[in-house]
Amino acid sequence: MTVPPPALPPFEPLLLAFDLDGTLLADGGVHMPPDTAAALGRLRALGVKFAIVTGRDTPPAPVRQQMQPDVIATNNGGRVEVGGTLHRSATFDVADLRAVLAHELKDARTVLFTRDHLYVDLPAGRDPEPWMVARSYRPIEEAPEEGILKVGFYHPEVAGHAGKLRTSHPHLVLTGGQEPYPYFLTVTPTGADKAAALALAAEALGIALERTVAFGDSDNDEVMLEVAGFAVQVGTLPLLEPHADAQLPSHLELGAYLAALADRLERA
């Protein structure tokens, strides 16, 4: 039985928004597959705009160089740059930050992110990971109470802390603590989500949301897929299926999908 190819958007897209890990790249990767990079080059030549919308606090330099994104939204959408100009930087107020850090996760690995630094609390006897060392991390005791963009927890029981925060601080944005990241929880301030980032990006570029296409694979992409004009799920996470207009098995199929889109636009 022949499986039909994934559906292409039924309109000429003007803005493509991509999650990074598991969508544009392998998890933790720094390079796009060559066919993905080639297809993006074709689409850019056709006038299509690109946005990176990621939970990372900075996208890899090779991706920025190859993709030349018009918009970079980091920290799950809390910090948004359009054409290199900062449009939004959502940070915690002191009371919310204190509530987020008042957890009962014994020996949790905790990371606080500011624009220029990260502050880390490591369990006793645990060595820092290479990416922390490369970023010249600082001890969490030195972290300021203002200017924090994102807090990350790594612990087997993060779902319990997430449940408490959703009850006590429903205005905060929580992702993780469930599949595909049951041991990892990210907390960002009010409005720091990927849907808001996509809406801001489209507005700044003068593009209607109805002419956008979003690509994502994880729970933090759910809201972005919901608001985009067309949603492409990468991977098979059940949570995203109700929001997807098309589905790709993995990031390795993204290049062929984008090439098919470029083919159609070139024929138009």
Buried (B, 14 or more C-beta within 10 A) or exposed (E): EEEEEBEBBEEEBBBBBBBBBBBBBBEEBEEBBEBBBBBBBBBBEEEBBBBBBBBBBBBBEBBEEBBEBBBBBBBBBBBBBBEEEEBBBBBBEEEBBEBBBEBEBEEBBBBBBBBEBBBBBBEEEEEEBEEBEEBEBBEBEEBEEEBBBBBBBBBEBBBBBBEEBEEEBEEBBBBBBBEBBEBBBBBBBBBBBBBBBBBBBBEBBEBEBEBBBBBBBBBBBBBBBBBBBBBBBBBEBEBBEEBBBBBBEEBEBBBBBBBBBBEEBEEE
